[in-house]
Amino acid sequence: MAADDSTSDGEASSEAFEIVAPLTGEDPNLGSFFLVVGAVTCVFIAVFQFTLPEGVRLLLTGGVLLVTILSAIVASLLETLGYFDQESAADEGSERTDGTTTEGAEGKPWTPTADTRYPLPPIVNFDDELRTYQEMFDGDLPGEFDEFVAEYKRLKTTKGNRVNIASDLRADLNPIGVLFDEGSRGAEIHDDIGDRLLRYIKNDAVEYLSLTDVGFYDDGNEVDVASVDDGVIRAEASVENEGEATTVEVIVEFFDSDGTSLRRDTSPVGEISPGATETFDADVYVPSAAERATTTLQVTNPGTRVAST
């Protein structure tokens, strides 16, 4: 019964999407939709403003703006329902019995046909690498890629236990490696994928969290902490996450000329999504004897320091 209900829901969703398909065209894109709506709105308003009497043009302009607002609301609802995230049949191809997909006009056998997908952190997103390999083999990946592609698709449709899947992926690289001569472009890509998988499998946040653009500011001007005499300044930095979603905090620690720690301030950044960059800023107190400061990222759980400047 559950399978029948799922099928019915999918058919109902498809039928609803078919109603709006003539308005959005094939392979719909949210940005393109808003661009077209905005252009049409500007054209109509311009025509009304330059060709019609004042009372009529105000009325029609208001009508056009109302339609534009309604269109934006409808587009937002469609985005929430995943309409603009669909991939065309040409991109996805048809599913084989081994879980891969056949090549379409722009075949992507590494694209899952399942409805549920979870975003990959950049460190294990190999779409570009697989596309490069596909181009090397004139659009048709050889059989040595089958196991890797199948596991990669499983990684995309699994939210938990990804480290184990990554381990299987690394093992599946072995048949691919024999296809390329040492030092070739294909071998370089193969080695890079292997290194990134190993970093991910180690599950060490130091491998995919980074702290950049660190600075200290007083009234909007960047300052050296040594010039601050017993005062409060603003600490700012950017935190980039190339791995899975991680909750982090920033530790700012001040030292005197002998290297003795004088004060440590800890401020939460919150959870950072895969591939996202968050801005950190917080007020920190600088002791009068402070000569330098360090900023350190710390994963809230299990609390391991991962990057510092």
Buried (B, 14 or more C-beta within 10 A) or exposed (E): EEEEEEEEEEEEBEEEBEEBEEEBEEEBEBEEBBEBBEEBBEEBBEEBEEEBEEEEBEEBBEEBEEBBEEBBEBBEEBBEEEBBEBBEEBBBBEBEEEBBBEBBEBBBBBBBBEEEBEEBBBBBBBEEBBEEBBEBEEEEBEEBBBBBBBBBBBBBEBEEEBBEBBBBBBEBBEBBBEBBEEEEEBBEBBBEBBEBBEBBBEEBBBBBBBBEEBEBEBEEEEBEBEEBEEBEBBBBBEBBBBBBEBEBBBBBBBBBEEEEEBBEBEBEBEEBEBBBBBEBEBEBBBBEBBBEBBBBBBBBEEEEEBBBE
